[in-house]
Amino acid sequence: MPNPSLHETCASPLRSLSPADELKGSAARKARFWDRIAVKYAADPIADMAGYETTLRRVQALLSSEQDVLELGCGTGTTALRLAPCTRRLLATDVSAGMIAIAREKLAAEPVPQLSFAVADADAPVAGQGEYDAVLAFNLLHLVTDLDRALELAMQALRPGGLLISKTACIAEMNPLIRYVALPVMQAIGKAPHALRFDADALRSAIARQGMDIVSVERHGTRGKDFRVFIVARKPA
Ligand SMILES: C[S@@+](CC[C@H](N)C(=O)[O-])C[C@H]1O[C@@H](n2cnc3c(N)ncnc32)[C@H](O)[C@@H]1O
């Protein structure tokens, strides 16, 4: 019989990682790209300001000061700072500590009592079951590792009747030259992150597979073809 205490004390370099350590390792890998570009991301202007403002107004109309809200993949917190005053409490999270550090600087300069930031991976549980009235994911769902798992976790975090509100890029709808040439080249040289290639119908189906009711599917872009679909879905009451 192996002596369990020996196994616990003799650290072997070949010892396999626990699932929790594996999750931490994969979150650190995902964060690397975003940590590297965080300062530039914060400085870059929003490409379609009119479309962004339409999305903000739409989301503000869906939120209320009686709601606890979770944002996944919040980046440097620009949107969270705008939305938090419409909520009771907004926890905005991102896998990148670099992004969250900048978000916290912005919050310190412009305090909003309802808002807090945390580093968290949307591919792993961020919240307890049924803790939130709304889960927000802007420009995130095409970046997660496992869309079904991330949606399942978002659904679990919601209270019955709670809303999932997402706006995200549909890479399968982009020009094939971007999909099959530019994006893979950029990824190979570390200039673009890993990205899932779904279209709006596939995303809508993935959300519906989690048992959520689709409330609305919209496009808010004001410049040419809009590849980013805005979807509101409700967890059944
Ligand atoms: C394109 S930026 C969008 C940021 C912000 N939501 C916005 O709309 O400006 C994508 C963000 O998602 C974060 N991200 C990528 N993968 C993630 C994951 N698995 N879990 C949480 N955040 C993630 C990145 O660190 C980055 O800040």
The ligand as an ORCA input file, in Angstrom:
! r2SCAN-3c Opt
* xyz 0 1
  C     -12.623     42.757    -26.869
  S     -12.351     43.002    -25.165
  C     -13.932     43.647    -24.654
  C     -13.866     44.441    -23.406
  C     -15.180     45.149    -23.030
  N     -16.207     44.190    -22.690
  C     -15.622     46.001    -24.157
  O     -16.677     45.742    -24.759
  O     -14.904     46.978    -24.473
  C     -12.433     41.377    -24.551
  C     -12.181     41.298    -23.065
  O     -12.517     39.977    -22.656
  C     -11.540     39.523    -21.761
  N     -11.544     38.066    -21.826
  C     -11.091     37.249    -22.805
  N     -11.309     35.963    -22.493
  C     -11.921     35.972    -21.285
  C     -12.391     34.954    -20.409
  N     -12.284     33.666    -20.708
  N     -12.957     35.319    -19.238
  C     -13.079     36.637    -18.889
  N     -12.636     37.632    -19.670
  C     -12.070     37.309    -20.853
  C     -10.249     40.168    -22.225
  O      -9.307     40.241    -21.203
  C     -10.739     41.528    -22.678
  O     -10.682     42.471    -21.648
*
